[in-house]
Amino acid sequence: NESVNFVEKFNWSYTVYNRSLVCKEFDKIQNKISWDLMRKFLKQLSSSTEAYFVLRNQFISSYAVASTVQYILGIGDRHLSNWM
């Protein structure tokens, strides 16, 4: 059964990995990601400076609306497997 296998893996990982190890690995991965990754991505999508600013503003607006709606609805953990 797939759910039993998941539970076993979770229990194993919970006993093997402690908080400091997980935080250390997370920081190591996070440091590999450029702080301006989103800016670079939006610039690649844009054909001009004006298009970049329009695209950026649309992204900011839609993200703000999504965050506000999720806050109002009480959706606390916003990860990909939790989107409706």
Secondary structure, DSSP 8 states (H G I E B T S, - for coil): -HHHHHHHHHHHHHHH--HHHHHHHHHHHHTTS-TTHHHHHHHHH-SSHHHHHHHHHHHHHHHHHHHHHHHHHT-----GGG--
